Amino acid sequence: MVTDLVPQGSLGRGMSLFTATTWVGGIIGFAGTGYAVQRLGMTSTFVMGAFLPLIAIVLLIPIRQVVREKGSVSHSGKTAA
């Protein structure tokens, strides 16, 4: 995905940033879970964790495919009208 979104000239930097965000997200996630277990208790934390995928799905619903620009070439080689 990163290779499709980042310009060719800055691909190395984009891949490094993507890898770094994965590690930072993991550390923040583990620390946040530990804090939640300490403050709310184990059961409440697991219930909240069960609802997180549902919230993620709701956040993904509005995402639509990028509309092709006028005159762009499709995969079949025909130009879009």
URJODA-V596567 format. One record per backbone hydrogen bond with DSSP energy under -0.5 kcal/mol. NH is the residue of the N-H (numbers start at 1). CO is the residue of the C=O. E is the energy in kcal/mol with one decimal. If there is no record, write none. Layout:
BEGIN
nh	co	e
NH	CO	E
NH	CO	E
END
This chain:
BEGIN
nh	co	e
4	1	-0.6
5	1	-1.3
6	2	-2.4
10	7	-1.2
11	8	-1.2
14	10	-2.2
15	11	-2.5
16	12	-1.9
17	13	-2.5
18	14	-2.2
19	15	-2.3
20	16	-2.4
21	17	-2.4
22	18	-1.5
23	19	-1.7
24	20	-2.8
25	21	-2.5
26	22	-1.9
27	23	-2.3
28	24	-2.6
29	25	-2.4
30	26	-2.4
31	27	-2.4
32	28	-2.7
33	29	-2.2
34	30	-2.2
35	31	-2.3
36	32	-2.4
37	33	-2.6
38	34	-2.1
39	35	-2.4
40	36	-3.3
41	36	-0.8
41	37	-1.0
45	41	-1.6
46	42	-2.2
47	43	-2.2
48	44	-2.3
49	45	-2.2
50	46	-1.6
51	47	-1.2
52	48	-1.0
53	49	-0.6
55	51	-2.0
56	52	-2.4
57	53	-2.2
58	54	-2.0
59	55	-2.1
60	56	-1.4
61	57	-1.1
62	58	-0.5
63	60	-1.2
71	80	-0.9
72	69	-1.9
74	78	-2.5
77	74	-1.5
80	72	-2.5
END
